[in-house]
Amino acid sequence: MMKSLFERPEKRGLEAQLHYLDGDYRILRHGSFVRCAVTGQPIPLDELRYWSVKRQEAYATPEASLTRHRGQG
């Protein structure tokens, strides 16, 4: 049985680097999380829902995305 990226011990705790696309992303460096550009909070890749293609950054919540969009973060 093949383990997912999130279950592989050598990848846990490493920050991923992603290229954000419309509705998807491409993994540039494997890891288990990315950081919210507004809060700095780690976001597990399996929970990543919000990002900006233009700014190439991730957001932990819709509120964080809106904060950045309004120029407050």
Secondary structure, 3 states (H helix, E strand, C coil): CCCCHHHCCCCCCCECEEEEECCEEEEEECCCEEEECCCCCEEEHHHCCEEECCCCEEECCHHHHHHHHCCCC
